Amino acid sequence: MKLVIQRVSKASASIGGEVHSSIGSGLLILIGIAEHDTSENSTWLANKASNLRIFPDGQGNMNQSIQDIGGEALIVSQFTLHALTKKGNRPSFIRAAKPEVAIPLYNHFIEHMAGILNDKVKTGVFGADMQIELVNDGPVTLIIDTDNKA
């Protein structure tokens, strides 16, 4: 499972030209689920993301988490995070989980984050063609992969 986490001052997900979800200060989290991922991976990532100290404290140092600032999270599924690009120019998505595996893990991640952040969680729509707008604050962007957590 992979996350691309961006610290944002605002972000939104639109579908068909209409805003589906939007947040103020917090995290835009793109989540890619692989065929071998588990609910344990989802729980680990939710805990990790919600505790990352990437927001500034009173001295401007990255020393506060999204929980500390009372921020929001916008969580968007993105199977393309598991693209294989080694051969040729057309990405292969064979490692990305099929919907029957990915949807329950995506929902598990959302529910776990919502519990941690007191329901300050918004989402995209799994499998939808979305337009994501954001103001990356910093910019701060991190990639976390459960295959590299050891």
C-alpha positions as CSV (number, residue, x, y, z in Angstrom):
1,M,0.0,0.0,0.0
2,K,1.3,3.4,-0.9
3,L,0.4,6.9,0.2
4,V,1.3,10.2,-1.3
5,I,0.7,12.7,1.5
6,Q,0.6,16.4,0.8
7,R,0.3,19.1,3.4
8,V,-2.3,21.5,2.0
9,S,-3.9,24.8,2.9
10,K,-7.0,23.6,0.9
11,A,-7.9,20.8,-1.4
12,S,-10.9,19.5,-3.3
13,A,-12.1,16.6,-5.4
14,S,-14.5,17.3,-8.2
15,I,-16.5,14.9,-10.4
16,G,-18.1,16.0,-13.6
17,G,-17.3,19.7,-12.9
18,E,-19.0,19.6,-9.4
19,V,-17.1,19.7,-6.2
20,H,-17.7,16.4,-4.3
21,S,-15.5,17.1,-1.3
22,S,-13.3,19.9,0.0
23,I,-11.1,20.6,3.0
24,G,-9.2,23.5,4.5
25,S,-5.8,23.0,6.2
26,G,-4.7,19.4,6.5
27,L,-3.6,16.5,4.3
28,L,-4.5,15.4,0.8
29,I,-3.8,11.7,0.9
30,L,-3.6,9.7,-2.3
31,I,-3.8,5.9,-1.6
32,G,-2.8,3.1,-3.9
33,I,-3.7,-0.4,-2.9
34,A,-1.7,-3.4,-4.2
35,E,-2.9,-6.9,-4.7
36,H,-1.0,-8.2,-1.6
37,D,-2.1,-5.5,0.8
38,T,-3.9,-6.2,4.1
39,S,-6.0,-4.5,6.7
40,E,-2.9,-4.4,8.9
41,N,-1.2,-2.3,6.2
42,S,-4.2,0.0,6.1
43,T,-4.2,0.4,9.9
44,W,-0.4,1.0,10.0
45,L,-0.6,3.7,7.3
46,A,-3.6,5.5,9.0
47,N,-1.7,5.6,12.3
48,K,1.5,6.8,10.5
49,A,-0.2,9.5,8.5
50,S,-2.2,10.9,11.4
51,N,0.9,11.2,13.6
52,L,3.4,12.6,11.0
53,R,4.8,15.8,12.5
54,I,4.8,17.9,9.3
55,F,2.9,21.0,10.4
56,P,4.7,24.0,11.8
57,D,4.8,24.7,15.5
58,G,5.0,28.2,17.0
59,Q,8.7,28.5,16.0
60,G,8.0,27.4,12.4
61,N,9.5,23.9,12.9
62,M,7.7,20.9,11.5
63,N,6.7,19.5,14.9
64,Q,3.0,19.1,14.9
65,S,0.7,16.4,13.4
66,I,-2.7,16.8,11.7
67,Q,-4.2,15.9,15.1
68,D,-2.3,18.7,16.9
69,I,-3.6,21.3,14.5
70,G,-7.2,19.9,14.3
71,G,-6.7,19.6,10.5
72,E,-8.8,17.7,7.9
73,A,-7.9,14.9,5.5
74,L,-9.1,14.4,1.9
75,I,-8.5,10.8,1.0
76,V,-8.5,9.8,-2.7
77,S,-8.0,6.3,-4.2
78,Q,-5.3,6.3,-6.9
79,F,-4.4,2.9,-8.4
80,T,-1.8,4.6,-10.6
81,L,0.5,4.7,-7.6
82,H,1.3,1.1,-8.4
83,A,2.2,1.7,-12.1
84,L,5.1,-0.3,-13.5
85,T,7.1,1.7,-16.0
86,K,10.2,-0.3,-16.4
87,K,9.3,-1.7,-19.9
88,G,8.1,0.5,-22.7
89,N,6.2,3.7,-22.4
90,R,2.7,2.5,-21.4
91,P,2.4,1.9,-17.7
92,S,1.2,-1.4,-16.4
93,F,-1.2,-1.5,-13.5
94,I,-1.1,-5.3,-12.9
95,R,0.1,-4.9,-9.3
96,A,-2.8,-2.6,-8.4
97,A,-5.5,-4.5,-6.4
98,K,-8.8,-5.3,-8.1
99,P,-11.8,-3.4,-6.7
100,E,-13.1,-6.4,-4.7
101,V,-9.8,-6.2,-2.7
102,A,-9.1,-2.5,-2.9
103,I,-12.5,-1.1,-1.9
104,P,-12.7,-2.8,1.6
105,L,-9.1,-1.7,2.3
106,Y,-9.8,1.8,1.1
107,N,-12.9,2.0,3.3
108,H,-10.9,0.5,6.3
109,F,-8.3,3.3,5.9
110,I,-11.0,6.0,5.7
111,E,-12.8,4.6,8.8
112,H,-9.5,4.4,10.8
113,M,-8.5,7.9,9.8
114,A,-12.0,9.2,10.7
115,G,-11.8,7.6,14.1
116,I,-8.4,9.2,14.7
117,L,-9.4,12.6,13.3
118,N,-12.8,12.9,14.9
119,D,-14.6,12.5,11.6
120,K,-12.6,15.4,9.9
121,V,-12.2,13.2,6.8
122,K,-13.6,13.7,3.3
123,T,-13.1,11.4,0.3
124,G,-13.2,11.1,-3.4
125,V,-15.3,8.4,-5.0
126,F,-13.5,5.1,-5.6
127,G,-13.0,4.5,-9.3
128,A,-14.4,7.8,-10.4
129,D,-12.7,10.2,-12.9
130,M,-11.9,13.1,-10.5
131,Q,-10.2,16.4,-10.8
132,I,-8.1,17.2,-7.7
133,E,-7.3,20.7,-6.8
134,L,-4.9,21.6,-4.0
135,V,-2.7,24.3,-2.6
136,N,0.4,22.4,-1.4
137,D,1.6,24.1,1.7
138,G,5.3,24.3,2.0
139,P,5.4,22.5,-0.4
140,V,5.5,19.3,1.8
141,T,4.9,16.0,0.0
142,L,5.8,12.6,1.4
143,I,5.6,9.0,0.0
144,I,5.0,6.2,2.4
145,D,5.1,2.5,1.2
146,T,4.2,-0.4,3.4
147,D,6.8,-2.5,1.5
148,N,9.5,-0.2,3.0
149,K,8.2,0.0,6.6
150,A,10.8,-2.4,8.2
